[in-house]
């Protein structure tokens, strides 16, 4: 989780730099494409993304477009709440939308909805990529290899064919595979049909 928090925060920084730099180049005619972000944004992006992970687990039954709407609401809520807290702590919010767009107390811009919704749609693919990266990084650590050796965790699945070196393990695997195939075959039988005979070793 800590690794994902750090990576989410960095990803948020990169997206904000790209967004503000592109906006400056297009709308302010800034030929340098000057970008802007804040140190505060890293923990805000990281914590918000972890909150979206939590929400994803509870909304997985909904279509992705609907889940993205919920994510967008959370993003607006996080932006407003953290902006209010920073204003209370520092005397002002690092970002101030008071004179721009459809702002709510200068803390959020409702006209940014399409951009935040687009980010929300990208969240799940980004989440899967980060989970893959952090999981693979974890597997490369000595602690993970020791845990596999000691039988505390299962070894990672192999991409290619698996060589069954241990006879007991091979027999168990083959038996489980045969039982699974038999169960699938029985489910395909019409009602009233006799059960398939057990496979003979």
DOSERO-875821 format. One record per residue (C-alpha): residue in three letters; x, y, z. Coordinates in steps of 0.2 Angstrom, whole numbers, padded with zeros to 4 digits, always signed. Each point is the difference from the previous one (the first is absolute). Last residue first. Example, Ala and Ser with C-alpha at 12.3 -4.5 7.8 and 13.67 -1.06 7.14 Angstrom:
BEGIN
SER+0068-0005+0036/ALA-0006-0017+0003/
//
This chain:
BEGIN
UNK-0032-0218-0064/UNK-0018-0003-0004/UNK-0011+0015-0002/UNK-0016+0000+0010/UNK-0015-0005-0010/UNK-0011+0014-0007/UNK-0015+0004+0010/UNK-0016-0007-0008/UNK-0011+0012-0010/UNK-0016+0007+0009/UNK+0003+0018-0006/UNK+0011+0001-0015/UNK+0019-0002+0003/UNK+0011+0016-0001/UNK+0002+0001+0019/UNK+0006-0018+0000/UNK+0014+0005-0012/UNK+0006+0014+0010/UNK+0000-0010+0016/UNK+0010-0014-0009/UNK+0013+0013-0007/UNK+0002+0007+0018/UNK+0003-0017+0007/UNK+0013-0004-0013/UNK+0009+0016+0003/UNK+0000-0003+0019/UNK+0007-0017-0002/UNK+0013+0006-0012/UNK+0006+0013+0013/UNK+0000-0012+0014/UNK+0009-0013-0010/UNK+0013+0013-0006/UNK+0003+0006+0018/UNK+0002-0018+0006/UNK+0012-0004-0014/UNK+0011+0016+0003/UNK+0008+0006-0016/UNK-0016+0006-0009/UNK+0007+0011-0014/UNK-0012+0014-0003/UNK-0003+0006-0018/UNK+0004+0019-0002/UNK-0006+0016+0009/UNK+0003-0008+0017/UNK-0011+0005+0015/UNK+0009+0009+0014/UNK+0005-0012+0015/UNK-0012-0002+0014/UNK+0003+0009+0016/UNK+0007-0006+0017/UNK+0007-0016-0007/UNK+0018+0004+0007/UNK+0007+0001-0018/UNK-0014+0011-0005/UNK+0002+0012+0015/UNK+0019+0000-0004/UNK-0003+0005-0018/UNK-0012+0014+0006/UNK+0013+0006+0013/UNK+0014+0000-0013/UNK-0010+0013-0011/UNK-0004-0004-0018/UNK-0018-0005+0003/UNK-0004+0017+0008/UNK+0006+0009-0016/UNK-0012-0012-0010/UNK-0014+0005+0012/UNK+0004+0018-0001/UNK+0000+0001-0019/UNK-0016-0011-0002/UNK-0009+0010+0013/UNK+0006+0016-0009/UNK-0006-0006-0017/UNK-0017-0005+0007/UNK-0003+0016+0009/UNK+0005+0010-0016/UNK-0013-0010-0009/UNK-0013+0004+0014/UNK+0004+0018+0001/UNK-0001+0005-0018/UNK-0019+0002+0001/UNK+0002+0011+0015/UNK+0013+0011-0009/UNK-0012+0002-0014/UNK-0014+0005+0013/UNK+0013+0012+0008/UNK+0002+0009-0017/UNK-0018+0000-0004/UNK-0005+0007+0017/UNK+0013+0014+0000/UNK-0015+0012-0003/UNK-0004-0003+0018/UNK+0015+0008+0006/UNK+0005-0004+0018/UNK+0007+0010+0014/UNK-0004+0018-0004/UNK-0016+0000+0011/UNK-0008-0012-0014/UNK+0007+0006-0016/UNK-0008+0000-0017/UNK+0014+0007-0010/UNK+0014+0011+0007/UNK+0001+0015+0012/UNK-0002-0010+0016/UNK+0009-0015-0007/UNK+0014+0001+0013/UNK+0013-0014+0001/UNK+0012+0000+0014/UNK-0014+0003+0012/UNK+0002+0015+0012/UNK+0004+0003+0018/UNK+0011-0015+0002/UNK-0009-0012+0011/UNK-0018+0006-0003/UNK+0003+0002-0019/UNK+0009-0017+0000/UNK-0015-0008+0008/UNK-0013+0008-0012/UNK+0011-0005-0015/UNK+0001-0018+0007/UNK-0019-0001+0001/UNK-0004+0008-0016/UNK+0013-0010-0010/UNK-0005-0016+0009/UNK-0019+0003-0003/UNK+0003+0004-0019/UNK+0011-0016-0001/UNK-0014-0010+0009/UNK-0013+0006-0012/UNK+0011-0004-0015/UNK+0002-0018+0007/UNK-0019-0002+0001/UNK-0002+0006-0018/UNK+0014-0012-0005/UNK-0009-0014+0008/UNK-0015+0004-0011/UNK+0011-0001-0016/UNK+0008-0016+0006/UNK-0017-0009+0002/UNK-0005-0004+0017/UNK+0004-0017+0009/UNK+0017+0006+0004/UNK-0007+0014+0012/UNK+0006-0006+0017/UNK+0018-0005-0006/UNK+0001+0016-0010/UNK-0003+0010+0015/UNK+0015-0006+0010/UNK+0011+0002-0016/UNK-0008+0018-0001/UNK+0006+0004+0017/UNK+0017-0006-0004/UNK+0000+0012-0014/UNK-0005+0014+0011/UNK+0014-0004+0012/UNK+0013+0001-0013/UNK-0007+0015-0009/UNK-0001+0010+0016/UNK+0017-0006+0006/UNK+0008+0006-0016/UNK-0010+0016-0001/UNK+0008+0008+0015/UNK+0016+0002-0009/UNK-0009+0012-0013/UNK-0002+0000-0019/UNK+0003+0012-0014/UNK+0005-0002-0018/UNK+0007+0013-0012/UNK-0004-0004-0018/UNK+0016+0009-0006/UNK-0010+0009-0014/UNK-0013+0006+0013/UNK-0014+0005-0011/UNK-0011+0001+0015/UNK-0014-0012-0006/UNK+0010-0012-0010/UNK+0017+0000+0008/UNK-0006+0003+0017/UNK-0013-0014-0001/UNK+0013-0012-0006/UNK+0012+0004+0014/UNK-0014-0001+0013/UNK-0006-0017-0007/UNK+0017-0008-0002/UNK+0006+0006+0017/UNK-0016-0006+0008/UNK+0001-0017-0008/UNK+0018-0002+0005/UNK-0004+0005+0018/UNK-0015-0012+0001/UNK+0011-0014-0006/UNK+0013+0004+0013/UNK-0014-0001+0014/UNK-0006-0016-0007/UNK+0017-0007+0000/UNK+0003+0005+0018/UNK-0017-0007+0006/UNK+0002-0016-0011/UNK+0017-0003+0009/UNK-0008+0003+0017/UNK-0014-0012-0004/
//
